[in-house]
């Protein structure tokens, strides 16, 4: 199968290698000429994986017209870049393609799920189906072929099974899930919780605090996701507690690292001023905060992270306010 992966960052490169390992014809597209040349000449993406040699069959290009003739197009670009990349991609297509979304978050202006946004932007005659490939996974481990499990999520079960078979191998196991709203909401909200977990760690808090954060974060994630129309059981799976755990406990997580820096400085302004990396939880926090308020869903952790990120609230005072909320039963 001809597969074109859009996005030559860490996740796009790792997923492209999975497809190569599974004997597909794979092209990795990226805007960065140095990254493309590094992959083609040295079989490395040194910017992200300096010590890793990728599958030598992986080819890279700067030319987006490579999507012509593709059977599958995998979008591994930040949510903020999705609109521009999709628009250009569609201009080259003349046949129906299976789209796979590997990004986690919401569209920055419409607040829609990314799979919904893709379906809206790609004409019906050019789109076989949209499947989101999401779950607890860090590119830094996938590129080393370490054991990973995640979900192919789509209302189109046949398309989800196609993606499942296409990506699954001895180190990369894919399940299917039809709860699009629950799964995509879960993997977006967990990025907010990862920022909170990083803040706690940066403040020097310990395992007790992180366990409380992850547990109450799961409750918050479930409340929001079910209010949006997701199924409660989804949040006990890979795209709920699974992704929440890995993102709130790993130094590979950019969201956790962002929170860590904020916690150490006790203020978000410096981090936001100097940050050059994509931290999806920052955009997700703004969107979830607004949507939760609109729906009347209680989101105290999200509200606290929002206050620190966007209202210049004191980290210490915000945590103190969380701990002194009205006492209540857990369930």
N, C-alpha and C positions, 0 to 999 in steps of 0.2 A: 504493500500500500504506500502511495506517495503521501508523506506527511510534511507539512511546513509548520515550523514552530516560530511564532512571532515574538521576539524578545530575546536578546542574547545575554540577559542578566544571569544570575546564579540559578534561578528556578527554571528558566527556559532552557538553559544549557543542560541541567540535570535531567529534565524530562525528555529532551531531545536524545540524550544518551540512552535512556530507557528504551525509547523507540528503536534506536540503532541496535541495541543489544538484542532486540526482538526481531531483527532481520527485516526492518522496514527501510524504505527509501526516504531518507530524512534530509531536509534542508533547514538550517537555522538562520533566520533573518534578524539582523540588528542594524541600528543606525551607526554604531561606533565602528569605524573602519579598522582601528587597531585591534579590537576584539575579534572581528571577522578574520583578519589576516592571521592573528595568533592561532585561531582554531584551524584554519586551512593549512598553514605552514608548519606550526609547531604541535598541533593537536592538543592545545591547551587553551583555557580561558584564564590567563594568569591574573587578571584583575580580581577575580573571585576565588579561583582555586589554584594558587601559585604552584602547589606541589603535586597536582593531579594531571595525569595524561588522559584525555578523553578518548572514546572509541574513534579509531582512525578513519572509520567510514563516515563520520559526521562531517558534512560540508556546510559552510556558512556563506552568506551573501549579504550585500547592502541593497540589493535590487528586489523590491517588493513584488515585482512582476513574477517572481518565483512561485507565487500562489497559483498561477495558471496551471491547470491540469492536476491540482491537488485533490486528493480524496478526503483529506482531513486537514483542518487548520486549527492549530492550538494557539490560543492567545495567552501569552505569559508576560503581558505588559502591565504596568501599574494602572489602577482604575482611572487615574487622572489622564492617562494617555489613550485610553480605550477608544474614545470617540474619534480622534484623528486617525488612528491606525485602522479602525474599522472602515471609515469612509474611503480611505485610499485603497484598502484591500478589495472592497466590493467593486471598485472601478475596473479591476483586472479580471473579475470572474465572469464566466459565461456558462456555468453548469452548477448544479446543486452540490454543496459541500457539507460535510459533518463538521460543525464547529465545537471545539472543546475550550472551555474557559478554565484557566488555572489561577485566576486572580481572586483575592478575597476582599470583599468590601462592597460598597454601594456606589452607584454613579453619583459624582459630586454635585450635580445640579438637579437631576430628577429624583434622586434618592431611591431609585429603583434597584432591584437586584441586578447583578451584572448579566446573568443569563437572560433576564427579561429585556434588558437594554440591547443585548446582541440580537435577540429575535426581532426587536422593533426596528433595528437599523439595517438588518440584512433582508432584502426582498425574499418573499416566500419561495420563488422559483430558483433561488440560489442557496437555500438553506435546507438541508436534509433534516437536521435537528440540532439542538444545542445541549451539550452535556458539560456539567462542571466537574472537574477532577480536583477534589478538595479533601482535606483531612490533616491529621497530625504529621507533618512532614517538613523537614529542613533540608534544603538543597545540599548543604554541606555533608549530610549523611547519605543522601540518595546518590550523589556523584561518586561516593566511595562504595556504592552497591551494598550499603548496610540495610538490614531488614526494615521495611516500611509497609504500612497498610493505610489505605485511604478509600474514598468513595467516588464512584462515577454516579453523579446525581442528575436525574432528568425525569420529567413526566413521561418521556418516550422510553419505555423499558427496553425496547429492542436496541435503540441507540446506546443506552447505558451499558447493555451487555456487550455491544460491539467494542466500546471503549474499554470495558473490563478485560476482554480477551486480548485486545491490542496491547495493553500496557502490562498485564500480569506476567510475572516470571518468578524465578527462584528467590529474588530479594524484594520484589515489588508486588504486593498483593492488593488487588482492587475488589471491593465489594460494590454492590449497586444499592441505590436509594432513590425512591420516587418523591420524597418530601423535599421539594426544591426550596420552599420558603424556609422550613426549619433548618435545613442544612446550610444554606447560604447565609441565613441570619446568624447562625451559630458561629461560623468561621469568621464572620465580620466582627461580632460583638466581643469575641474572645481577645481580639487585638487591644480593645480598650482595657480589658482586665489585665492583660500582659503589661501595659504601661503602669497600671496601679501596682502590680506585683514588683515591677522594677523599682518603683518609688520606695516601696517598703524595704526592699533590699538595700537601696542606696542610703536609707536612713539608719541601717544597721539592725533592722528588725529581723527576727529569726523564723524558724520553721512554723511555729504556732501561728504567727501572723499570716504567713503565706498560705497555710492550710485554711485558715478562716477566709482569706480573700478568695481563694479558688472555689471554696464551697458556696459562699454567698454570691460570688460572681456567677456560678452556675445557676443559682436560683434566679438571679437577675436576668441572665441570658434566656432562661426558660420562660420567664414572665413576658419578656419582650417578644420572643419568637412565637409563642402561642398566641399572643395578642395580634400578631401579624398574620396568623393563619397556619403556623407550623404545628407539627405534632410533638407532644411532650416527650415521647420516647426517643425522638431524634437527638435530643440534647443529652441523652445518656449514652450515645454512641460516639463514633469516630469524629463526627463533625460538631459534637458538643463537648462533653467532658474530655474526650481524647485530645482534640486540638487545644482546648483550654489548658490542659495539664502541660503539654509540651511547650506551649508558648509562654506560660507563666513560670517555667522552671529552667529554661535553656538560654545560655549566652549567645546561641545562634540567632535568637529572636531580635530583630531590630526594634520591635515594640518594647520588649523587656529592656534592651539596652538604652532606649530613649528614657524610659522611666527611671532606670538606674542613674543616669546622668542628672535627671531632674531631682531625684531624691538626694544625691550627694551635694548638689548645689542649693537644695531647698527652695528652688525657684525655677519656673519653666522658661522665663524670658531669655536667659542666656542660651539654653539649648535651642530654642526655636530660632533665635537669631543666627546661630552658627551651623545648624544642621543642614547637610547637603544630601542626605539619604531619604529614600521613600519610607515613611513610617505610616502604614495604612491606618493604624489605630487613631492617629490624630484626626484625619478626615472622618473616620467612622464615628468618633466621639461627637463631633459637631452634629452629624446627621442623626445618630441615635438619640442624642439629648433632645433634639427638636422633635423627632417623631414620637418619642416616649411622652413628652409634654403634650403633644397633640392628642395622643390616645389615652392619656391619663394613667400611664403605667409607671409604677414606682421604680426608679433606677438610682438609688443613692450612691452607688460606687461610680456609675457613669457621670452623675451630676457632680461628684467630687472631682473626678478627673477633668471634667469640662471646666470647672471653676479654676483649677490650677493652670490648665492650658490656655484658657481664653479670657479669664477674668483676673489674672494676676493674683490669685488667692494664695495665701501662705500655705505651704505644704503641711506644716505642723498644726496650724489652726484648723485646717480642713479635716485632717485625720482625727483631731480631738472632737470636732463636731460630729463626725461619723460615729465615734465610740460613745458619744453622749446622746445619740438619738433615743427616742422613746423606747423603753424596753418592751419586748413582745415575745410571743411564742415563735419557735423556729418555723413550724408549719401551720 
